[in-house]
Amino acid sequence: MMETLFHLSLLLLALYIIIQLMSISGLVFFKNDKPLKQLTDEGLPNISILIAARNEEQNIVNCLQSISELNYPVNKIQVLVGNDHSDDNTQKCIEDFIIDKPQFELININETLGKARGKANVLAQLAHQAKSDLFLITDADIRVHKNWAHEIVQYFDEQKTAIVSGITIVEEEGTMGRMQEIDWMYFMGLLKSFANLGLNCTAVGNNMAITKSAYFDTGGYENMDFSVTEDYKLYKEVRKRGWKTKNILNENVINKSAAIKSFYQMMHQRKRWLMGARELPFYWWILFSIFGMFAPAIIIVFIVNYKLAIIIYFIKLTLQSLSVYMLQSKMNVRKTIDYLMTYELYSVVVSIATQIFFFIPMKLQWKKRKYSI
């Protein structure tokens, strides 16, 4: 029995190493994405920036401030902020900030549109208020890069490109913030590298642009079955209709997210991601399963042959660290090499806790709402 488990564990670990090598190759052999064209201010399109906000009094002003500082003609920007029944000071914070900024508009969301719920319902209603042919979508806890809009709009071409998505990272001080920063960077690297290899996954819902025509070609969120990961749902419906999508690496299209403050809140975030991931193609679930089985597999190998287990673990740490460092270098963001060993412990704990939490029979809680899915 143990011999069978040993050989099965070796197979899983070998597959894990292969996936890591594929991920690195997907970054090594593809240069940073460059815009298809360089538009002058006169040639830039009108854009509508859509933001869903619920109980974001601690983050919303930073978000709106970053948008007000965009390197983009003010007369070509419409910013729609949907206040989703916030019961804190979110509405007041928004009102105070936009009082002298006519390009910003606050819309209080009081009704439900079709099948849409939660954030999807907010975005569905903002889309109907948007005046431009290009929607840029971000979240209320995001600080956008000053060149975000100027760069991302230049990746659209005439070949049915519907969605362009950049990467988002967490950038906060303290150990918890640094751990999430590495975690997001590592995941973003996997997402981009496999997209480079032709295995598309999703667009990043807090850092994406979508054409109005493609959005309404899907029928809008009001006509989609509800999902707690509304960004993937939209991405899937767009791809289903033959539109093209792009995941890009460009240091000017990096958005920075506030960190999750508590471990309990993080578990609900991970549970939400896993719930939405149930609709992903089978090959992504194979990848997730291999990653999730690394810890038990390495333990079994350690019991039988501890020297081999140590070698494999060293290879894993090396490849993981290389992947993170490469992406940080490509994106010209701060390096976190000194935190990588701490991150290894963090990732093991979070991975195991996520698997346990996912199967606990309790409702998903997000933004003070509960979802039974």
C-alpha positions as CSV (number, residue, x, y, z in Angstrom):
1,M,0.0,0.0,0.0
2,M,2.7,2.5,1.0
3,E,4.7,1.6,-2.1
4,T,1.7,2.4,-4.3
5,L,1.2,5.7,-2.5
6,F,4.9,6.5,-2.8
7,H,4.8,6.1,-6.6
8,L,1.6,8.0,-7.0
9,S,3.0,10.8,-4.9
10,L,6.1,10.9,-7.0
11,L,3.9,11.2,-10.1
12,L,2.0,14.1,-8.6
13,L,5.2,15.9,-7.6
14,A,6.7,15.3,-11.1
15,L,3.6,16.9,-12.6
16,Y,3.8,19.8,-10.2
17,I,7.4,20.4,-11.3
18,I,6.4,20.2,-15.0
19,I,3.7,22.8,-14.4
20,Q,6.1,25.1,-12.7
21,L,8.6,24.8,-15.6
22,M,5.7,25.4,-18.1
23,S,4.8,28.5,-16.2
24,I,8.3,29.9,-16.2
25,S,8.7,29.1,-19.9
26,G,5.5,31.0,-20.5
27,L,7.1,34.1,-19.0
28,V,10.6,33.6,-20.3
29,F,9.8,33.2,-24.0
30,F,7.2,36.0,-24.2
31,K,8.3,39.6,-23.8
32,N,6.2,42.2,-22.0
33,D,3.2,43.1,-24.1
34,K,3.4,46.3,-26.0
35,P,0.4,48.3,-27.2
36,L,-0.7,47.7,-30.8
37,K,-0.6,51.4,-31.5
38,Q,0.3,54.7,-29.9
39,L,-2.7,57.0,-29.9
40,T,-2.4,60.7,-29.3
41,D,-4.8,62.4,-26.9
42,E,-7.0,63.4,-29.8
43,G,-7.2,59.7,-31.0
44,L,-8.0,58.2,-27.6
45,P,-11.6,56.9,-27.3
46,N,-14.2,58.0,-24.8
47,I,-14.3,55.6,-21.9
48,S,-16.7,54.8,-19.1
49,I,-15.1,53.6,-15.8
50,L,-17.4,51.3,-13.8
51,I,-16.9,50.8,-10.1
52,A,-19.1,48.8,-7.7
53,A,-18.8,49.9,-4.1
54,R,-20.3,48.3,-1.0
55,N,-19.1,49.2,2.5
56,E,-15.8,50.6,1.2
57,E,-15.4,53.7,3.4
58,Q,-11.7,52.8,4.1
59,N,-10.8,52.4,0.4
60,I,-13.1,54.3,-1.9
61,V,-11.4,57.7,-1.6
62,N,-8.0,56.2,-2.5
63,C,-9.6,54.5,-5.5
64,L,-11.3,57.7,-6.7
65,Q,-8.2,59.8,-6.1
66,S,-6.1,57.4,-8.3
67,I,-8.8,57.6,-11.1
68,S,-8.8,61.4,-10.9
69,E,-5.1,61.4,-11.5
70,L,-5.3,59.3,-14.7
71,N,-3.1,60.4,-17.6
72,Y,-6.2,60.7,-19.8
73,P,-8.2,63.6,-21.2
74,V,-10.8,64.5,-18.6
75,N,-13.4,65.3,-21.3
76,K,-13.2,61.8,-22.5
77,I,-13.8,60.1,-19.1
78,Q,-17.1,59.1,-17.5
79,V,-16.7,57.6,-14.0
80,L,-19.8,55.8,-12.7
81,V,-19.7,54.7,-9.1
82,G,-22.5,52.3,-8.0
83,N,-23.2,52.4,-4.2
84,D,-24.6,49.0,-3.4
85,H,-26.7,49.5,-0.3
86,S,-23.6,50.4,1.8
87,D,-24.4,50.7,5.5
88,D,-21.2,52.6,6.4
89,N,-20.0,56.0,5.2
90,T,-19.2,54.9,1.7
91,Q,-21.9,57.2,0.1
92,K,-20.8,60.2,2.0
93,C,-17.2,59.6,1.1
94,I,-18.1,59.4,-2.6
95,E,-20.3,62.5,-2.5
96,D,-17.7,64.6,-0.8
97,F,-15.0,63.5,-3.2
98,I,-16.9,64.1,-6.5
99,I,-18.6,67.3,-5.5
100,D,-16.3,69.4,-7.8
101,K,-15.6,66.7,-10.4
102,P,-18.3,66.6,-13.1
103,Q,-16.8,63.5,-14.8
104,F,-17.8,61.4,-11.7
105,E,-21.3,60.3,-11.0
106,L,-22.7,58.4,-8.0
107,I,-25.5,56.0,-8.7
108,N,-27.3,54.5,-5.7
109,I,-28.4,50.9,-6.6
110,N,-31.9,50.3,-5.3
111,E,-33.3,47.7,-7.6
112,T,-32.3,44.3,-9.0
113,L,-32.0,43.9,-12.7
114,G,-33.0,40.5,-14.1
115,K,-30.8,37.6,-12.9
116,A,-28.1,39.9,-11.6
117,R,-27.2,39.9,-7.9
118,G,-24.5,41.6,-5.8
119,K,-21.6,43.2,-7.7
120,A,-23.0,41.8,-11.0
121,N,-26.2,43.7,-10.4
122,V,-24.3,47.0,-9.9
123,L,-22.3,46.6,-13.0
124,A,-25.4,45.6,-15.0
125,Q,-27.0,48.9,-14.1
126,L,-23.9,51.0,-14.6
127,A,-23.5,49.5,-18.1
128,H,-26.9,50.9,-19.0
129,Q,-25.8,54.3,-17.8
130,A,-22.5,54.3,-19.6
131,K,-22.2,56.6,-22.5
132,S,-19.0,55.3,-24.1
133,D,-18.3,52.3,-26.3
134,L,-15.5,51.1,-24.0
135,F,-16.0,50.1,-20.4
136,L,-13.1,50.0,-18.0
137,I,-13.9,48.0,-14.8
138,T,-12.2,48.1,-11.5
139,D,-13.0,47.7,-7.8
140,A,-13.5,50.2,-4.9
141,D,-10.4,48.8,-3.1
142,I,-8.1,49.3,-6.0
143,R,-5.6,52.1,-6.8
144,V,-5.1,52.3,-10.6
145,H,-1.9,53.2,-12.3
146,K,-1.8,56.7,-13.6
147,N,-1.3,55.3,-17.2
148,W,-3.9,52.5,-16.8
149,A,-6.6,53.8,-19.0
150,H,-4.1,55.4,-21.6
151,E,-2.4,52.0,-22.0
152,I,-5.2,49.5,-21.9
153,V,-7.3,51.1,-24.5
154,Q,-4.5,50.8,-27.0
155,Y,-4.6,46.9,-27.0
156,F,-7.9,46.8,-28.9
157,D,-7.8,46.0,-32.5
158,E,-10.2,45.2,-35.3
159,Q,-10.0,41.4,-34.8
160,K,-12.9,41.0,-32.5
161,T,-10.9,41.8,-29.4
162,A,-13.5,42.2,-26.7
163,I,-11.7,42.1,-23.4
164,V,-8.2,43.3,-22.4
165,S,-7.1,42.4,-18.8
166,G,-4.0,43.6,-16.9
167,I,-2.7,42.2,-13.6
168,T,-3.5,43.3,-10.1
169,I,-1.2,42.9,-7.1
170,V,-1.6,43.7,-3.4
171,E,0.9,46.3,-2.1
172,E,0.8,46.9,1.6
173,E,3.3,47.0,4.4
174,G,3.5,44.3,7.1
175,T,3.9,40.6,6.9
176,M,0.3,39.9,6.0
177,G,0.3,42.4,3.2
178,R,3.6,41.1,1.8
179,M,2.3,37.5,1.9
180,Q,-0.7,38.5,-0.1
181,E,1.5,40.5,-2.5
182,I,3.6,37.4,-3.3
183,D,0.4,35.3,-3.5
184,W,-1.3,37.5,-6.0
185,M,1.9,38.0,-8.0
186,Y,2.4,34.2,-8.2
187,F,-1.2,33.6,-9.3
188,M,-1.0,36.4,-11.9
189,G,2.1,34.9,-13.3
190,L,0.4,31.5,-13.7
191,L,-2.6,33.2,-15.3
192,K,-0.5,35.1,-17.8
193,S,2.1,32.4,-18.6
194,F,-0.6,29.8,-19.4
195,A,-2.5,32.4,-21.4
196,N,0.7,32.8,-23.4
197,L,0.8,29.0,-23.9
198,G,-2.8,29.1,-25.2
199,L,-4.6,27.9,-22.0
200,N,-6.8,30.9,-21.3
201,C,-8.5,31.1,-17.9
202,T,-10.2,34.4,-17.1
203,A,-9.9,38.2,-17.0
204,V,-9.1,40.0,-13.8
205,G,-12.4,41.7,-12.7
206,N,-10.7,44.6,-11.0
207,N,-8.4,45.4,-14.0
208,M,-10.2,44.9,-17.3
209,A,-11.6,46.7,-20.3
210,I,-14.5,45.4,-22.4
211,T,-16.2,46.8,-25.5
212,K,-19.8,47.9,-25.1
213,S,-20.8,45.8,-28.1
214,A,-19.2,42.6,-26.7
215,Y,-20.8,43.2,-23.2
216,F,-24.3,43.6,-24.6
217,D,-23.8,40.8,-27.1
218,T,-23.9,38.5,-24.0
219,G,-27.2,40.0,-22.9
220,G,-25.5,41.7,-20.0
221,Y,-25.3,40.4,-16.4
222,E,-29.1,40.6,-16.1
223,N,-29.4,37.7,-18.5
224,M,-26.6,35.6,-17.1
225,D,-27.0,32.9,-14.5
226,F,-25.6,34.3,-11.2
227,S,-22.0,33.6,-10.2
228,V,-20.0,34.9,-7.2
229,T,-17.1,35.4,-9.6
230,E,-18.9,37.7,-12.1
231,D,-15.7,38.5,-13.9
232,Y,-15.2,34.9,-15.0
233,K,-18.8,34.6,-15.9
234,L,-18.6,37.6,-18.2
235,Y,-15.3,36.3,-19.7
236,K,-16.8,32.9,-20.4
237,E,-19.9,34.3,-22.1
238,V,-17.8,36.6,-24.2
239,R,-15.5,33.8,-25.3
240,K,-18.4,31.5,-26.0
241,R,-19.6,34.0,-28.6
242,G,-16.3,34.0,-30.5
243,W,-14.8,37.2,-29.2
244,K,-11.1,37.4,-28.5
245,T,-9.5,38.3,-25.2
246,K,-6.0,39.4,-24.1
247,N,-4.2,39.0,-20.8
248,I,-1.3,41.5,-20.8
249,L,1.9,42.1,-18.9
250,N,2.6,45.9,-18.9
251,E,3.9,47.8,-15.9
252,N,1.6,50.7,-16.8
253,V,-1.5,48.4,-16.5
254,I,-0.8,47.2,-12.9
255,N,-3.5,48.0,-10.4
256,K,-2.9,47.7,-6.7
257,S,-5.3,46.2,-4.3
258,A,-5.8,46.8,-0.6
259,A,-4.9,43.7,1.5
260,I,-7.5,41.4,3.1
261,K,-7.4,42.4,6.8
262,S,-8.4,39.1,8.5
263,F,-7.7,35.4,7.9
264,Y,-11.4,34.6,8.2
265,Q,-12.3,37.1,5.5
266,M,-9.5,35.6,3.4
267,M,-11.1,32.1,3.7
268,H,-14.4,33.5,2.4
269,Q,-12.5,35.1,-0.5
270,R,-10.9,31.8,-1.3
271,K,-14.2,30.0,-1.0
272,R,-15.7,32.5,-3.4
273,W,-12.9,31.9,-5.9
274,L,-13.3,28.2,-5.7
275,M,-17.1,28.4,-6.1
276,G,-16.6,30.4,-9.3
277,A,-13.8,28.1,-10.5
278,R,-16.2,25.2,-10.7
279,E,-17.1,26.4,-14.2
280,L,-13.5,26.5,-15.4
281,P,-12.3,24.0,-18.1
282,F,-11.2,20.6,-16.8
283,Y,-7.5,21.2,-17.4
284,W,-7.5,24.1,-14.8
285,W,-9.1,21.8,-12.3
286,I,-6.4,19.2,-12.9
287,L,-3.9,22.0,-12.3
288,F,-5.6,23.0,-9.1
289,S,-5.7,19.4,-7.9
290,I,-2.0,18.9,-8.5
291,F,-1.2,22.1,-6.6
292,G,-3.5,21.1,-3.7
293,M,-2.0,17.6,-3.4
294,F,1.6,18.8,-3.2
295,A,1.7,18.9,0.6
296,P,0.3,15.4,1.2
297,A,2.4,14.0,-1.6
298,I,5.7,15.4,-0.3
299,I,4.9,14.1,3.2
300,I,4.4,10.6,1.9
301,V,7.7,10.8,-0.1
302,F,9.4,12.1,3.0
303,I,8.3,9.1,5.1
304,V,9.7,6.7,2.5
305,N,12.8,8.6,1.3
306,Y,13.4,11.8,3.2
307,K,16.5,12.7,1.1
308,L,14.5,12.6,-2.1
309,A,11.7,14.7,-0.5
310,I,14.2,17.4,0.5
311,I,15.6,17.5,-3.0
312,I,12.1,17.8,-4.5
313,Y,11.1,20.5,-2.0
314,F,14.3,22.5,-2.8
315,I,13.4,22.3,-6.5
316,K,9.9,23.5,-5.8
317,L,11.1,26.5,-3.7
318,T,13.6,27.4,-6.4
319,L,11.1,27.4,-9.2
320,Q,8.5,29.2,-7.2
321,S,10.9,31.9,-6.1
322,L,12.2,32.3,-9.7
323,S,8.7,32.7,-11.0
324,V,7.8,35.4,-8.5
325,Y,11.2,37.2,-9.0
326,M,10.9,37.1,-12.8
327,L,7.4,38.6,-12.8
328,Q,8.4,41.3,-10.2
329,S,11.3,42.2,-12.5
330,K,9.2,42.3,-15.6
331,M,6.6,44.5,-13.9
332,N,9.3,46.8,-12.3
333,V,7.7,46.4,-8.8
334,R,9.4,46.0,-5.5
335,K,11.1,42.7,-4.9
336,T,10.0,40.5,-2.0
337,I,12.8,37.9,-2.0
338,D,13.4,38.2,1.7
339,Y,9.8,37.2,2.4
340,L,9.8,34.0,0.2
341,M,10.5,31.5,2.9
342,T,7.8,33.1,5.1
343,Y,5.5,32.9,2.1
344,E,6.2,29.1,1.8
345,L,4.8,28.5,5.3
346,Y,2.0,31.0,4.7
347,S,1.0,29.2,1.4
348,V,0.9,25.8,3.0
349,V,-1.3,27.0,5.9
350,V,-3.6,28.9,3.6
351,S,-3.8,26.0,1.1
352,I,-4.8,23.5,3.7
353,A,-7.2,25.9,5.5
354,T,-8.9,26.8,2.2
355,Q,-9.5,23.1,1.3
356,I,-11.0,22.5,4.8
357,F,-13.0,25.8,4.8
358,F,-14.4,25.1,1.3
359,F,-16.2,21.9,2.5
360,I,-17.6,23.4,5.7
361,P,-21.4,23.6,5.2
362,M,-21.8,27.3,5.8
363,K,-23.0,30.1,3.5
364,L,-20.4,32.2,1.7
365,Q,-20.1,35.7,3.2
366,W,-18.9,38.5,1.1
367,K,-19.3,42.3,1.6
368,K,-21.8,41.5,4.5
369,R,-24.0,39.4,2.2
370,K,-24.6,35.6,2.4
371,Y,-24.8,33.4,-0.6
372,S,-26.2,29.9,-0.7
373,I,-24.6,28.3,-3.8
